[in-house]
């Protein structure tokens, strides 16, 4: 224990020790390096003022992603490159921001510049959708977004290679075995293999498992919790794989939503629509599919569509590997069917039959970066014009993501028509007793859930009625 955290900061090597393993990248930059271009706005990954770019080697090539520095722990940088706004110089994005008057008070500007730089580098010729997605996690309170969008479009016409790095240096930082770090009794482990992960979770069964940190980071920055032992899954190669097998689409537990986006969107277009509204680019670059499930939030957008599609979890520990349907993983609010020392190894989504109609909807107050009031997913299997089976799952309607068993039963064997759907709408009241909170009242949630069942029927029988990605209920 007690190894140093080794990474590149901009163009220089760093070997860091003597700091808590839950020190955030933002705290390190501002307090240790005095690189104050990276700002703290919200300390919870919402405003984007702290956006930096992380580079890492993948199959011998560099991948760069914009992330929120305020919720990412410093030891996760080990073996990677951290790029801050100070390193960019007057690149095309910064120049265009000046020319298009995209900055007033300037507090949010570094975050916008970093998000757009990553976008331009990764897309080469970014379109308006790419640009709008890129800044969906950046808030501006004084300029408004028109001049920032103008700047992004102007910068996009420049042909420049935005980000460069010394690949050989990062190759030299690659670790073949588990990295461990300790300070003042706090421990951090970063295993490289599933076997190492199983061993260390068995040794520390009460440790906090860290995926992307989009939730765990807030335990530190907002709840001020002290995490004694953290086990990071983000360097376990097998948990970052996406494979198509006879069993279906297999997604490793540490695959980020950004990396899973293409595969899930290809699985069904409705998933692509949902995922564009899944948090922000910075959060999708961090947040993992397995972590979103293991967290057990009743308002997480990932579980409802996966439950409706019949996904299964592979749970691993040192003593055993077991498989269970995803819906059985959620026992009660805050309680999941994962033993101490266990972790989500992968998610298996079975092939979708051709006669299955699938739709998923997110209802929230904003299009971008908002938490769902209701998330609904419908998988309706037809035999001619009758419902052979139905799998319906909702988030935001109960203490866990939950199937609508009474509604499914009421639909099965009936004709898939408006009369049937309207007759079974009331069955949802037997499936859920939603709560009233800051996002919606119980009555609103129930009415929305019932209306989404009707919407699913209309859109699967009259495709021309679909509202597309820009509808708030998409």
QUIBEL-V900237 format. One record per helix or strand. SS is the DSSP state (H for helix, E for strand). FROM is the first residue (numbers start at 0). TO is the last residue. If there is no record, write none. Layout:
[[SS | FROM | TO] [SS | FROM | TO]]
This chain:
[[E | 4 | 8] [E | 11 | 15] [E | 23 | 23] [H | 24 | 31] [E | 50 | 57] [E | 60 | 67] [H | 68 | 70] [E | 72 | 72] [H | 73 | 76] [E | 80 | 82] [H | 84 | 86] [H | 91 | 98] [H | 108 | 122] [H | 127 | 133] [H | 145 | 155] [H | 166 | 172] [E | 178 | 182] [E | 185 | 189] [H | 193 | 202] [E | 207 | 209] [H | 215 | 220] [E | 228 | 231] [H | 236 | 239] [E | 241 | 244] [E | 247 | 251] [E | 255 | 255] [H | 256 | 266] [H | 268 | 275] [H | 280 | 285] [E | 287 | 287] [H | 288 | 293] [H | 300 | 307] [E | 311 | 315] [E | 320 | 324] [H | 325 | 328] [E | 329 | 331] [E | 334 | 335] [E | 342 | 348] [E | 355 | 362] [E | 373 | 382] [E | 385 | 394] [E | 401 | 402] [H | 404 | 410] [E | 414 | 414] [H | 417 | 430] [H | 441 | 460] [H | 462 | 464]]
